[in-house]
């Protein structure tokens, strides 16, 4: 169960990084990776550059984070693969968020 709780924490931290990435001024992929990595590190998971894929398509920005965990049982180890993929519209050229 803890590995699934970790999944939701990583998803939330990735969402926070994505919201930061699409707001304000344009960010480089390196800056976005550093933010995602820093946020996810708070959950106890260390990401390598190959674990994060940043994709720009038109007005959208997608961040995909993949990682592996192993659950150890008395007689075997169960490998689990996790992945989070989140997409948001870039607001870099839209003048920010307007609340009326």
Residue frames as qw, qx, qy, qz and C-alpha x, y, z in Angstrom:
[[0.000, 0.883, 0.470, 0.000, 0.00, 0.00, 0.00],
 [0.308, -0.750, 0.066, 0.582, 2.77, 2.56, 0.72],
 [0.364, -0.075, 0.567, 0.736, 4.01, 2.35, -2.89],
 [0.101, 0.639, 0.649, 0.401, 0.55, 3.35, -4.11],
 [0.245, -0.892, -0.245, 0.290, 0.46, 6.22, -1.64],
 [0.419, -0.438, 0.340, 0.719, 3.83, 7.28, -3.08],
 [0.309, 0.379, 0.657, 0.573, 2.23, 7.25, -6.55],
 [0.045, -0.871, -0.467, -0.147, -0.34, 9.84, -5.49],
 [0.394, -0.786, 0.033, 0.475, 2.32, 11.97, -3.78],
 [0.430, -0.153, 0.512, 0.728, 4.51, 11.92, -6.91],
 [0.185, 0.613, 0.637, 0.430, 1.46, 12.80, -9.02],
 [0.189, -0.928, -0.296, 0.122, 0.69, 15.80, -6.77],
 [0.435, -0.637, 0.238, 0.590, 4.30, 17.02, -6.79],
 [0.391, 0.135, 0.617, 0.669, 4.43, 16.65, -10.58],
 [0.062, 0.802, 0.550, 0.223, 1.17, 18.63, -10.86],
 [0.302, -0.874, -0.073, 0.372, 2.70, 21.42, -8.73],
 [0.431, -0.360, 0.459, 0.688, 5.78, 21.52, -10.99],
 [0.293, 0.430, 0.679, 0.518, 3.61, 21.53, -14.12],
 [0.056, -0.913, -0.404, 0.021, 1.52, 24.43, -12.80],
 [0.361, -0.745, 0.176, 0.533, 4.74, 26.34, -12.12],
 [0.473, -0.083, 0.605, 0.635, 6.12, 25.45, -15.56],
 [0.235, 0.574, 0.639, 0.454, 3.14, 26.76, -17.55],
 [0.151, -0.926, -0.318, 0.134, 2.73, 30.00, -15.60],
 [0.279, -0.822, 0.177, 0.464, 4.60, 33.27, -15.97],
 [0.245, 0.739, -0.508, -0.368, 7.57, 33.37, -18.34],
 [0.898, 0.289, -0.316, -0.101, 8.70, 30.51, -20.58],
 [0.590, -0.605, 0.535, -0.006, 10.95, 27.96, -18.89],
 [0.378, 0.501, -0.749, -0.213, 13.60, 25.71, -20.40],
 [0.884, -0.099, -0.423, -0.172, 13.32, 21.93, -20.22],
 [0.519, 0.173, -0.617, 0.566, 16.30, 21.94, -17.85],
 [0.205, -0.254, 0.366, -0.871, 14.50, 24.32, -15.47],
 [0.783, -0.162, -0.151, -0.582, 11.35, 22.21, -15.68],
 [0.807, 0.039, -0.577, 0.122, 13.29, 18.99, -14.99],
 [0.274, 0.222, -0.588, 0.728, 15.00, 20.58, -11.99],
 [0.459, -0.231, 0.206, -0.833, 11.64, 21.71, -10.58],
 [0.875, -0.088, -0.318, -0.354, 10.02, 18.30, -11.11],
 [0.696, 0.141, -0.613, 0.346, 13.04, 16.53, -9.62],
 [0.043, 0.265, -0.503, 0.822, 13.14, 18.88, -6.62],
 [0.634, -0.214, 0.064, -0.741, 9.41, 18.51, -5.95],
 [0.903, -0.026, -0.383, -0.194, 9.41, 14.74, -6.31],
 [0.465, 0.294, -0.664, 0.506, 12.52, 14.44, -4.11],
 [0.356, -0.346, 0.383, -0.779, 10.29, 15.62, -1.23],
 [0.899, -0.109, -0.070, -0.419, 8.48, 12.26, -1.48],
 [0.656, -0.470, 0.588, 0.055, 11.76, 10.37, -1.06],
 [0.834, 0.367, 0.371, 0.178, 12.09, 9.41, -4.74],
 [0.227, -0.613, 0.404, 0.640, 15.24, 10.38, -6.64],
 [0.730, 0.625, 0.250, -0.117, 14.67, 10.91, -10.35],
 [0.516, -0.223, 0.491, 0.666, 17.24, 10.50, -13.10],
 [0.213, 0.421, -0.268, -0.840, 17.02, 12.55, -16.32],
 [0.216, 0.006, -0.864, -0.454, 15.69, 9.46, -18.14],
 [0.025, -0.397, -0.863, 0.312, 12.78, 9.22, -15.68],
 [0.185, 0.692, 0.317, -0.621, 11.27, 12.54, -16.81],
 [0.362, 0.289, 0.608, 0.645, 10.05, 13.26, -20.31],
 [0.110, 0.626, 0.221, -0.740, 9.01, 16.83, -21.20],
 [0.351, 0.340, 0.702, 0.519, 7.02, 17.30, -24.40],
 [0.169, 0.478, 0.082, -0.858, 5.87, 20.53, -26.06],
 [0.241, 0.362, 0.796, 0.421, 3.02, 20.20, -28.56],
 [0.026, -0.708, -0.421, -0.567, 1.46, 23.40, -29.85],
 [0.249, -0.685, 0.153, -0.667, 0.17, 25.21, -26.79],
 [0.878, -0.438, -0.083, -0.176, 0.45, 22.20, -24.47],
 [0.105, 0.604, -0.739, 0.279, 3.18, 21.07, -22.12],
 [0.931, -0.216, -0.219, -0.199, 3.25, 17.44, -20.99],
 [0.080, -0.610, 0.737, -0.280, 5.39, 16.06, -18.20],
 [0.930, -0.076, -0.310, -0.181, 5.73, 12.30, -17.87],
 [0.207, -0.624, 0.691, -0.301, 7.46, 10.80, -14.83],
 [0.914, 0.012, -0.374, -0.157, 8.26, 7.07, -14.70],
 [0.134, -0.595, 0.713, -0.345, 9.84, 5.09, -11.89],
 [0.734, -0.037, -0.672, -0.086, 10.17, 1.56, -10.51],
 [0.451, -0.530, 0.511, -0.504, 9.63, 0.20, -7.02],
 [0.544, 0.075, -0.835, -0.025, 10.13, -3.26, -5.63],
 [0.685, -0.468, 0.182, -0.528, 7.98, -4.81, -2.94],
 [0.265, 0.342, -0.888, 0.156, 9.78, -7.48, -0.98],
 [0.858, -0.288, -0.064, -0.421, 7.89, -10.49, 0.27],
 [0.673, -0.518, 0.527, -0.030, 9.37, -13.33, 2.31],
 [0.769, 0.000, 0.589, 0.246, 9.96, -15.57, -0.71],
 [0.524, 0.432, 0.446, 0.583, 10.10, -13.14, -3.66],
 [0.096, -0.450, -0.043, 0.887, 10.36, -9.53, -4.83],
 [0.396, 0.690, 0.600, 0.079, 7.60, -7.95, -6.89],
 [0.265, -0.128, 0.202, 0.934, 8.80, -5.25, -9.32],
 [0.223, 0.786, 0.552, -0.167, 6.25, -2.51, -10.03],
 [0.325, 0.153, 0.290, 0.887, 6.44, 0.15, -12.73],
 [0.037, 0.769, 0.487, -0.413, 4.70, 3.48, -12.20],
 [0.299, 0.223, 0.362, 0.854, 4.07, 6.38, -14.55],
 [0.071, 0.750, 0.428, -0.500, 2.41, 9.78, -14.26],
 [0.309, 0.235, 0.454, 0.802, 1.61, 11.85, -17.34],
 [0.019, 0.761, 0.458, -0.460, 0.09, 15.32, -16.96],
 [0.344, 0.369, 0.407, 0.761, -0.68, 17.96, -19.60],
 [0.057, -0.768, -0.368, 0.521, -1.51, 21.64, -19.26],
 [0.431, 0.807, 0.233, 0.331, -1.90, 24.60, -21.61],
 [0.531, -0.063, -0.113, 0.838, 1.12, 26.94, -21.59],
 [0.041, -0.923, -0.375, 0.075, 0.12, 30.38, -20.37],
 [0.561, -0.269, 0.116, 0.774, 3.45, 31.96, -21.28],
 [0.137, 0.115, 0.368, 0.912, 2.04, 34.13, -24.06],
 [0.215, -0.629, -0.682, -0.305, -1.48, 34.50, -22.76],
 [0.080, -0.603, 0.139, -0.782, -0.69, 37.18, -20.18],
 [0.016, -0.137, 0.794, -0.591, -1.20, 34.97, -17.15],
 [0.160, -0.459, -0.874, 0.018, -4.34, 33.94, -15.34],
 [0.182, -0.264, -0.021, -0.947, -7.20, 36.43, -15.20],
 [0.152, -0.403, -0.864, 0.262, -9.77, 36.06, -12.44],
 [0.176, -0.389, -0.233, -0.874, -12.97, 38.05, -12.71]]
